Amino acid sequence: MHRPDFTCPASVVFTLNRPWAEFPAMLSFGHGVIVASSSYAAEPFTPVGAGAFTVERFSAPDELLLAARDDYWGGVPYLDQVKFVAIQGEQAKIDSLAAGGVQMAYLRNAETVDVAKGKFPGYAEFISLSMVGQINNRPGHPGADVRVRQAMNLAIDPDVLDQRARGGKGMPGGEMFQPWSVWHNNIEPAGLDPAKARQLLDDAKKDGYNGAITYMGTSDPNGQAAALAVQAMLQSVGFTVNVEYAASTSDMVKRLYVDHNYDLALGGNGLLDAAPFMRLYSALHSTSANNTVGVSSPKVDAMLSAIQAAGTAADKKAALADLQTVFNEQVPIMVWGAGANYVPWSENVYGLMPSLDSIILLDEAWIKK
């Protein structure tokens, strides 16, 4: 069966006010997704679906049910419905996939990715800054003091964290871009130095800081293991760490992105070699709505502009190396390691089309009975 030829009757023209070599990639990320105008017809925003499937039912955070569009420009999808369900814990996702409860899953924990790659077909994507410590830089939080951020960074060993939370299967390291990345540079990360961390913390305490940190983590087994490892390493240099666990993914998002009610949290920025700028801008630019950690640095903003405008690979690599230097000095976030996202699927699933950022297009997907 072949799709009909389709010629768009109109063109969309983007006029940029500055050079942006990565711009085409934006159309493959969520930033460039077309949103149905009817989604904004009333308050609050109501997802509709402007692609091959429309929203039939959305029961956050448990279920999203999509129905095929009869009028989709590429032809009616082969699947009648697509259902997304919430499963807590990555091993539980693998178990459900093996039992036929689901036909596809999304994995990012190194230990479970390693298991799934040996069991199921799928799509793997290597990413930088897969595992980071998100420090709330905002006034009123300990991370507003650069000495506290530096102390945390010097106290946490990415290798130990990988052993505890990833079963030693990850790619730990403090550099933004590891040797496998095309953007790897010769700027060494700050490294591990507990004695210096203790001194920086003592200096901050002399100025009135009590040493307390609230760590926000996820309640799945890997998230709990990461929380306990971070807590132990920070307390070994003099911090007092209170661990809180989010009840759900939506609760975690609300705490970090809406309320900003945390001091430190486990996160990831997911930089792709094909387009590292967009995630860096989103996470670190002072005007970005997704700047969860509250970084407000003219120096960082200027470096992000240089990365965006870089016309050659050499220029971009140099600009990213400059940003690594700032990470070492200012520690807006802590880099704990790279990793891989893996989207496994059942052997009877066909027609999937991988895109950037582990997005899988489903308009031509079908299941063999």
ZIQUITA-V811093 format. One record per pair of residues at least 4 apart in sequence whose C-alpha atoms are under 7 Angstrom apart, sorted by the first residue. I is the first residue (numbers start at 1). J is the second residue. Records with the same first field share a line. If there is no record, write none. Layout:
I: J + J
//
This chain:
3: 74 + 75
4: 74
18: 309
19: 309
20: 308 + 309
21: 309 + 311
22: 275
25: 29 + 275
26: 31 + 32
27: 31 + 32 + 33
28: 32 + 355 + 356
29: 33 + 356 + 357
34: 50
35: 50
36: 48 + 49 + 50
37: 41
39: 45 + 46 + 47 + 48
40: 45 + 46
47: 55
48: 54 + 55
49: 53 + 54 + 55
50: 54
52: 68 + 69 + 72 + 77 + 363
53: 66 + 67 + 68 + 69
54: 66 + 67 + 68 + 69
55: 65 + 66 + 67
56: 65 + 66 + 67
57: 64 + 65 + 66
58: 63 + 64 + 65
59: 63 + 64
61: 86 + 250
62: 85 + 86
63: 84 + 85 + 86
64: 83 + 84 + 85
65: 82 + 83 + 84
66: 81 + 82 + 83
67: 80 + 81 + 82
68: 76 + 77 + 79 + 80 + 81
69: 76
70: 76
71: 76
72: 76
77: 363 + 364
78: 364 + 365 + 366
79: 365 + 366
87: 92 + 93
88: 92 + 220
89: 93 + 220
90: 94 + 107 + 112
91: 95 + 112
92: 96
93: 97 + 105
94: 98 + 116
95: 99
96: 100 + 101 + 102
97: 101 + 102 + 103 + 104 + 346
103: 345 + 346
104: 343 + 344 + 345 + 346
105: 343 + 344 + 345
106: 342 + 343 + 344
107: 113 + 341 + 342 + 343
108: 113 + 340 + 341 + 342
109: 113 + 166
110: 114 + 166 + 169 + 170 + 339 + 340
111: 115 + 166 + 167 + 169
112: 116
113: 117 + 342
114: 118
115: 119
116: 120 + 344
117: 121
120: 344 + 345 + 346 + 347
121: 344 + 345 + 347
122: 342 + 343 + 344 + 345
123: 342 + 343 + 344
124: 340 + 341 + 342 + 343
125: 340 + 341 + 342 + 358
126: 339 + 340 + 341
127: 270 + 271 + 272 + 338 + 339 + 340
128: 176 + 177 + 270 + 271 + 272 + 338 + 339
129: 176 + 268 + 269 + 270 + 271 + 335 + 337 + 338
130: 268 + 269 + 270 + 337 + 338 + 339
131: 267 + 268 + 335 + 336 + 337 + 338
132: 266 + 267 + 268 + 333 + 334 + 335 + 336 + 337
133: 264 + 265 + 266 + 267 + 333 + 334 + 335 + 336
134: 264 + 265 + 266 + 267 + 293 + 333 + 334
135: 143 + 263 + 264 + 265 + 293 + 332 + 333
136: 141 + 143 + 262 + 263 + 264 + 293 + 294
137: 141 + 143 + 144 + 293 + 294 + 295
138: 143 + 144 + 294
139: 144
141: 263
142: 148 + 263
143: 148 + 149 + 263
145: 149
146: 150 + 330
147: 151 + 200 + 201 + 204
148: 152 + 200 + 201 + 204
149: 153 + 331
150: 154 + 331
151: 155 + 197 + 198 + 200 + 201
152: 156 + 197 + 234
153: 334
154: 191 + 192 + 193 + 194 + 197
155: 192 + 193 + 194 + 197 + 233 + 234 + 237
156: 192 + 230 + 233 + 234
157: 161 + 192
158: 162 + 172 + 173 + 174 + 336 + 337
159: 163 + 172
160: 164
161: 165 + 226 + 229
162: 166 + 167 + 168 + 170 + 172
163: 167 + 168
164: 225 + 226 + 229
165: 222 + 225 + 226
166: 170
170: 339
171: 337 + 338 + 339
172: 336 + 337 + 338
173: 336 + 337
174: 189 + 191 + 335 + 336 + 337
175: 188 + 189 + 335
176: 324 + 335
177: 181 + 183 + 184
178: 184
179: 184
181: 273
182: 273
183: 317
185: 321
187: 321 + 324 + 325
189: 328
190: 328
193: 197
194: 198 + 237
195: 199
196: 200
197: 201 + 237
198: 202 + 237 + 238
199: 203
200: 204
201: 205
202: 206
203: 207
204: 208 + 209
205: 209 + 210 + 211
211: 239 + 240
212: 239 + 240 + 241
213: 239 + 240 + 241 + 242 + 263
214: 241 + 242 + 243 + 262 + 263 + 264
215: 241 + 242 + 243 + 244 + 262 + 263 + 264 + 265
216: 243 + 244 + 245 + 246 + 262 + 264 + 265
217: 223 + 224 + 227 + 244 + 245 + 246 + 265 + 266
218: 223 + 224 + 245 + 246
219: 223 + 224 + 245 + 246 + 247
220: 224
221: 225
222: 226
223: 227
224: 228
225: 229
226: 230
227: 231 + 243
228: 232
229: 233
230: 234
231: 235 + 241
232: 236
234: 238 + 239
235: 239 + 240 + 241
246: 251 + 252
247: 251
248: 252
249: 253
250: 254
251: 255
252: 256
253: 257
254: 258 + 259
255: 259 + 260 + 261 + 262
256: 260 + 261 + 262 + 292
257: 290 + 292
269: 279
271: 276 + 279
272: 276
276: 280
277: 281 + 307 + 308
278: 282
279: 283
280: 284
281: 285 + 304
282: 288 + 290 + 291
283: 290 + 291 + 292
284: 291 + 295
285: 291 + 295 + 301
286: 291 + 295 + 296 + 297 + 301
291: 295
295: 332
297: 301
298: 302
299: 303
300: 304
301: 305
302: 306
303: 307 + 319 + 323
304: 308
305: 309
306: 310 + 319
307: 316 + 319 + 320
310: 315 + 316
311: 315
312: 316
313: 317
314: 318
315: 319
316: 320
317: 321
318: 322
319: 323
320: 324
321: 325
322: 326
323: 327
324: 328
325: 329
326: 330
327: 331 + 332
341: 358
343: 358
345: 349
348: 367 + 368
349: 366 + 367 + 368
350: 365 + 366 + 367
351: 364 + 365 + 366
352: 360 + 361 + 362 + 364 + 365
353: 360 + 361 + 362
354: 358 + 359 + 360 + 361
355: 359 + 360
//
